[in-house]
Amino acid sequence: MLTATDRWGNFSLGTLNNCAMGVTPWGTYLSCEENFNGYFKGPKTPSADQKRYGISAKTAGYRWHEFDERFDLERHPNEANRFGWVVEIDPWNPQQAPVKRTALGRFKHEGATVTLARDSRVVVYMGDDERFEYIYKFVSRDRYLPGQSDTSALLDHGTLFVARFGEDGKGRWLPLIHGEKHQNGELTAANGFSNQGDVSIRCRQAADIAGATKMDRPEWIAVHPKSGEVYVTLTNNSQRGTAETPGLNAANPRPANIFGHIIRWHENNHDAASTVFEWDIFALAGDPQQADEGKRGTIKGDAYGSPDGLWFDPSGRLWIQTDVSTSVLNQGDYANLGNNQMLVANTESGETRRFLTGPKGCELSGMTATPDGRTLFVNIQHPGETPSERADPAQPTAISAWPANQFPETTGGRPRSATLAITRPDGKPIAA
């Protein structure tokens, strides 16, 4: 963590590529640093650790290194270690600098979902959004007691676990603790882990040694407000089962998994701090019109592909958002599914119904509601992102002008991201 701009290794100096979110019981916000590798220019010969996080000499698509030398890893090799963390932000204290909670591990965080164990310890579920990466859980050392606990360091002390999904429907949380002996070795200096700090920074490598289950792009995680069941979206993995990649397993059962799936589990004794759990597949996404059985999926109701965003409303309805890449949207195997969409599912029956469809080229991202359930918020991200061509190839145009087609006087015809606030005409709760 020591760099030319921070010789003590304890100053964040910025956060970037913030994805998804979590909300703590004490009212702070967890923002998650995801694809941080693309901001750095890798050295000519990247180290094994840099390669493990996707850093190479060919990255740096954003060209930040041309304006700030610390993003040139040839000159500042430790700078990338500052990023890939969960960042806690206190909206009640705008003067408080955001804090990177390094005990939660460094990887490409898609989200950080917070719940409480039976003894009131804090539990944070997290997915590492990349092919063949892992699902993690952090359990705090101390309990959260409203109005009594010192929450300023509650997420700094505890145990980080990684999930192994057994073929028999049972699973185990493997502790990532310095010195711990695992399936593929020990988390000791001999394997590059001199202390717990190394385990946090080299979190993916620690999970490799632990023998965790490599998943199909774990993204959002949601906890059922009544049953405590945990759901995770596995968006897709076109490389599953191809040459030189991990093969199929019970938790990731489809080769070239282009449609993705949703897994759920319940912790032993309904305790989020448990180290064992039982799991099953809630739904294999897909198109029911596909002739290939492996692509049809098991969805009951309206079909979807590439599930991403996931959220439970207080009544226990599961809301699902899709993130189909604009390069394949409405093409090939996705031709029958339309634009990205938001759906709602009954977790008891498995029935799923479409709630809304987004404009062309957008990703639906993030959702929440007012406490009374009368207003639902959802983000329309990068609509019109993929350009199409006019008759004159020199004059490209976006595939969508949203929301300009609704509000041309305020947007000037450009596609723009926006947040929707959705209400019912009768003023009742959305899901009434």
N, C-alpha and C positions, 0 to 999 in steps of 0.2 A: 504493500500500500504506500510505500515511500516513493515520492516523486520529486522532481525539481521544483514544483510549485507547492509541495507540502512535505517537508522533511520530517514531520511527525506522524504522518499517515492517518490523521483523524479529522480532516477537513473535506467536506463533500465536494465543494466547487461545482455545483450544478447537478441537475437531473435532466434526463432526456428519454425520448421514445416511451413516454408514460402510457401504459395500457391498462385497461380494466380497473378494478377497484375492490376495496373492502371497507367496511365501516366497523369501527370498534365499539364495544359497549359504552366506552367513556366519551364517544362523540367525535373521535378523530377519523381521518380519512387515510386509507392506504392506497397509494399510487404505485404502480408496478412498472419497473424499467424492463422493456422487452428486447427488441432487436437492436441492442446497442452496438453490435459488432460493425454494422454498416457505417458508423460514423468515424471509424479509424482506418488509417492507411497502415496496413500490416508491413512488417519487415520483409526483406527479400526471402529470408528463410525463416518462416514462422516456427515458433516452438510447438511442441506437442500440445501444451496447454492452450496456446492461442488457437490452434487448429480445432481443438475440442469445442471452442466457442464460436467457430465460424470466421475467425480472423485470418486473412491472407493478404498477400501483396496486391490482389485484385480487388479488395474491398475499398472502402472509402468513397462510395458512390455519392455522398453528400459533399465531398471535397472540403470538409472543415479543416483538414490539416494544412490547406493552403493559406488559411487566415489565422489559425491558432496552432502553433507547433506542438502543443501537448497531444494533439490527435494524430501525430506521426509516431507510431510505435517503434520506428527505427531509432528515434531520438529519446522517446520516453516509454520504455517497454512496460512499465507498471500502470500507466494511465488507464488502460481499459479495466483494471481491477476496481476502479472507483464505481463502475456501472454494472447493472444487472441485479439491483437490489430492490427490496420493498421499501418505499419511502413513506414515512408517517407525517401527515400534515394536519396541523391543528387549526380548523377554521375559526375557532373562538379566540385565537391569539395570533392575529396576522403578523405580529412582530417576531414570532418564534420561527426560526429557520427550520425548514423541513429536516427530518432526521432519517438517515438510512439505517434500517434495522438489520444489521449484518448477521445476526444470529439466525435469521430466516433463510439464509443461503443465497448464493449468487448463481443465477441462471436467467433464462429469458422468461421472466414472470408474465403470465397472462392475467393473473388475478390473485387476490389473497382474501379468502372468505373466512370470517371470524365467527366462532361460536364458543360456548363455555362447556367445560367438562362438568361432571357431576359434583366435583369438589370445588368448582368455580375457578379452576385454572383456565387460562386462555388457550384456545386451540385455533390455529390458522392453517387452512388447507390451501395448497398452491399447485398449479400445473406449469410445466416447462414446455412452452409452445414451440416445439420443433419435432420433426420426425424422429422416432425411436428415443424420446426422452421420457422423463419420469413424473410421477405424482408424489408430492411431499406433504408432510404435516409437521407443524411446530407445536409443541406443548410447553407452556410457560412453567417455570419453576414455582412462581408465586401465584397466589389466588387473586382474583379481582373481586374486591368488596366495594360496592358503590359508596362513594363518599369517604372511603377509608384508605384504599390502596394508593400507593405512589405509582401512577400510570406512566410517569416519565421514563421509566426503565423496565416496564413490565415485559416488553417484547425483546429485551436484551439478554435475558437469562432463561434458559430452558433447554429442551432437547429437540433436535431436528431429526425427523424420520423420513424414510422413503418407502414406497409401497411395493410389495411383491404380491402379485395376484396368482394364486395357485390354480392348477388345472381342475381341482375339485370344488371350486366355488368358495374356497376359504382363502383368506389373505393374511398377511402379516406386515406390520410396520417395523422396518429395520432401522435401528438407531445409528445415526451418523455422528459418532463420538470418537474423538481422538484416542487411539490405542485399541479401539474395538476390533475384534477378530471377526471376519465375515467370510462368506462363501468363496470369494476370489482373492482373499488376502487380508492384511491388517492395515488399519488407518494409522500408520506409523511413519517415522522419518524415512525408513527404507523405501517407502512407496510415495514419498513426496509430501507427507503430512507431519510437519514438525510440531504442530500444536492445533488447537481447535480453530484458530484463525485460518490456517491452511485448508481445513475441512470446509469452512464457509466459503472461501474464495474459490476453491477447486471442487465445488459441490457436485458437479456432474461426474468428475473422476471418482469421488468418494462413493457416489451411488453405483458406479460401475463395479467397484470393488465389493460393495454390499451384495450385489447380485439382484438388484431390483428389476422389475418388469419394464421392458422398453415398450412405450405406448405409441399410439397413432395420433400424435400432436395433442396432448392434453391442454385444454383451454379453460373455460369458466367452470367453477365449482359452486354448487348451491346446496344448502342444508334445509331439509324439510322442517318447517317451523313447529310441527306437531310430533312427527315420528322420529325426527333426528336423522333420517336416512340422508345419505350424501350422494349427490349426482354430479357427474363430470362429463363434459362434452369432449369427444375425441374427433376432431374436425375432419381429418382425412389423412391418408398416407398412400400416395400412388406408388411408393417404393416397397411397400410391405411384400415380402415373399419373392422379390427379385434377386438376381445374383448378388452375392456378397453383402446381403442385408439380413438382419434377423428374420427368422421364419415366423410362421403362424403360432399363436398360442390361444388359449381359451378366452383370454380377455381381448385379444385382437385377432379375430378368427378369419378375416377375409384378405386374400391377396389383392394387391393393387386397390386398396380401400379408398376409392375416390369419393364415396358418399359419406363416410364417417359413421359414428355411432355414439350412443350414450350409455354409460355404465353407472350403476348405483351400488352402494354397499351400506350395511348397517354395522356399527361398531359393537363389539361384545358388551353385553349388559347395558346397551344403550348409552355407553359412556364414550364421549369423543376422545378421551385420553387413553382409551384401550389400545393395546398393541396387536390385537387380532380382530378380524372382521370377516363377514360373509358378503359375497357380492354376486350380482348377476347382470346381464345386459338388458337394459330397459328397452332399447330399440336399436335396430340396425337401420340406418337411414337408406333411402334409395328411391327409385322410380318404379312403381308397380307395373308400368307398361314395359319394362325391360324383359327381354326373353331370357337373359342370363339370370338364373336364380340368385347368384351371388350379388347382383346389383339391384334386385327388387326390394330387398330389405324386409323388415317385419313391422313397419309402421301401421298402426290402426287409425285410419282416418286420412287426413290430408297429408300428402307426401312432402318431403323436404330432403335436402342434402347439405352436407357440411355444416352441422350444428356448431354454434360458437357461443354466443351469449346465453346465459342461463340465470334465471331468477325466480324465486318463490314469492308469491304474494302472501299476506298473512293468513289467508284461508287455505293455503296449501296447494294452490294451482301452480304448475310449473310452466314458466314462460320460456320459449326457445327462440333464439334468433340465428339466422343462417349467414354464413360468409362464404359464398361461392365466388371464387376468383373471377374477376371480370373478363379474363382471357378465355374462360370456358363457359361463362354464363349464357344460357339459352343455346348452347352448342353441344354437339355430340351426345354423350350420355345425359347431359343436363338439359337437353332440348325441350323436354316436356314439363320442366319444373318452374319455368318463369323466373322473374327477378328474385332477389333475396327477400326473405319474408320473416314475419314474426308469428309464432304459433303459441297456443296454450294447450297443455296436456293435463289429463286426469291421471295421476300416478297410480291410482288403484285399478282402473280399467285399462289404462294404456291408451285411451282414446285421445287423439290429437286433432285440433281444429285450427285453421288459419285465421289469424286476427287481422293482419294487414300485409300488404305487399309494398316493397319499397320502389322508388324510381329506378330507372336504368343506371347501371354502373355503380350503385351505392352498396355499402355494407350497413346493415342495421347493427347498432352497437350501443350497449348500455341501456338499462331500463330501471326505473324505480317509480314509486307512486307517493302521493301525499298520504299522511296517516289515515285519513278517512276513506281512502281508496277511490275518491271521486275524480282524481286527475292522474293520468298515467304519462310518464315522460319516456321518450325514446329518441335516440340520436340517429340522424340520417348522415352517414359519413361518406365523404368524397363522391357525391352523385356525378354522373357523367364523366367518370375518371378515364375511361378508355376512349380515345378519339376514333372517329370514323373519317372517311375521306369524302369530300365533295367531288364534283366533276374535276375541279382543279386541285391536284394533289398538294399544291403549295398552300392551300387554304383549308387546313384541317378544322373540324368542328367537333365539339363534344357530343356524345351520344344522348345526352340529356341536358335540358336547360333548367331542371328543377332547382329551386321553386319559382323560377322566372315565369313558367307557364301559368302559375297562380298569381304571382305578384311582380309583374314585369316592371312596374314603376319604381320598385325599391331595390331590385337586384340587378337591373341593367342587362338581363339576358344571360348572365353567367351562372353556371351550376355552382351551388354553394352548399356546404355542410350546414346543418341546422338541428336544433332540438325541437321535437314536437311535444306539445302539451295536449293530451287527448281527453275529452270529457264527453259525457252523454247528454243529449238534448234534454232529457228529463231530470238531469242533475243527480241521478243515482250513482252509486259506486260502479266503476267500469265492469266489474265481474258479477254484478247483481243478477 
